[in-house]
């Protein structure tokens, strides 16, 4: 997955340092990602993808489906879906869904959060 990130950086002539300065995603997060120690959380992946002008899916290779469940959990926390019981039940049931579907749900939650913030 980091190789995809590196490829996007090279194509755009951007350094990890610039990503850090422009997005606030720390050098530690980027270094840990590069060395396979950890993967940026959903919020950081979203910041990186937005900065690079791509979707989060573009940063995540097809073989990295195990990340989908983590992304879903973080999306649920970020949007506080527990307040909407129907939405919470739907997302809870989605944990066994195809990882590509989970990524779509993740993007929808991020969009809902963004719209909600714009309206307040």
C-alpha positions in Angstrom: 0.0 0.0 0.0 2.8 2.4 0.8 4.3 1.7 -2.7 1.1 3.2 -4.2 1.5 6.3 -2.0 5.2 6.6 -3.2 4.1 6.2 -6.8 1.6 9.0 -6.4 4.2 11.2 -4.7 6.6 10.7 -7.6 4.0 11.4 -10.2 3.1 14.6 -8.6 6.6 15.7 -7.5 5.7 15.8 -3.9 7.7 14.6 -0.9 6.5 13.0 2.3 7.7 16.1 4.1 5.3 18.2 2.1 2.4 15.9 2.9 3.3 16.3 6.6 3.4 20.1 6.3 0.3 20.5 4.2 -2.0 17.8 5.9 -0.7 17.5 9.4 -0.2 13.8 9.0 2.9 13.4 11.1 6.3 12.2 9.9 6.1 9.4 12.4 2.8 8.2 10.9 4.3 8.3 7.4 7.6 6.6 8.5 5.7 3.8 10.4 3.6 3.3 7.2 6.7 3.2 5.0 8.4 0.6 7.3 5.3 -1.5 7.7 4.9 -0.9 11.4 1.4 0.5 11.0 -1.0 2.0 8.6 -2.4 5.5 8.9 -5.9 5.6 10.4 -8.9 6.4 8.3 -8.8 10.1 9.0 -5.1 10.4 7.9 -5.7 8.3 4.8 -8.6 10.6 3.9 -6.3 13.7 4.4 -3.6 12.2 2.3 -6.0 11.1 -0.5 -7.7 14.5 -0.5 -4.4 16.3 -0.7 -3.2 14.0 -3.6 -6.6 14.4 -5.4 -7.4 10.7 -5.2 -9.9 8.5 -3.4 -8.8 6.5 -0.3 -9.4 3.4 -2.4 -6.6 4.6 -4.7 -4.2 4.4 -1.8 -5.3 0.9 -0.7 -4.4 -2.0 -2.9 -6.9 -4.8 -3.5 -5.0 -7.2 -1.4 -5.3 -5.0 1.7 -8.9 -5.9 2.5 -8.2 -6.4 6.2 -8.0 -2.6 6.5 -11.7 -2.2 5.5 -12.9 -3.4 8.9 -10.6 -1.0 10.7 -11.7 1.8 8.4 -15.3 1.0 9.1 -14.8 1.1 12.9 -13.0 4.4 12.7 -15.7 5.8 10.5 -18.3 4.8 12.9 -16.4 6.5 15.8 -15.8 9.7 13.8 -19.4 10.1 12.7 -20.8 8.9 16.0 -23.3 6.7 14.3 -24.4 5.3 17.7 -26.9 8.2 17.9 -28.7 6.9 14.8 -29.7 3.3 15.8 -30.8 2.3 12.3 -27.5 3.4 10.8 -25.6 1.7 13.5 -27.4 -1.6 13.0 -26.8 -1.3 9.2 -23.1 -0.7 9.7 -22.8 -3.4 12.3 -24.3 -5.9 9.9 -21.9 -4.7 7.1 -18.9 -6.0 9.0 -19.4 -9.3 7.2 -19.8 -7.6 3.8 -17.5 -7.6 0.9 -14.5 -5.3 1.7 -15.2 -3.2 -1.3 -18.7 -2.5 0.0 -17.2 -1.6 3.3 -15.0 1.0 1.6 -18.1 2.5 0.0 -19.8 2.7 3.4 -16.7 4.3 4.8 -16.7 7.0 2.1 -20.4 7.6 2.6 -19.9 8.1 6.3 -17.1 10.6 5.7 -19.3 12.5 3.2 -22.1 12.6 5.8 -19.8 13.9 8.4 -18.5 16.6 6.0 -22.0 17.7 5.1 -23.0 17.7 8.7 -20.1 19.9 9.6 -20.9 22.3 6.8 -24.5 22.6 8.1 -23.5 23.5 11.6 
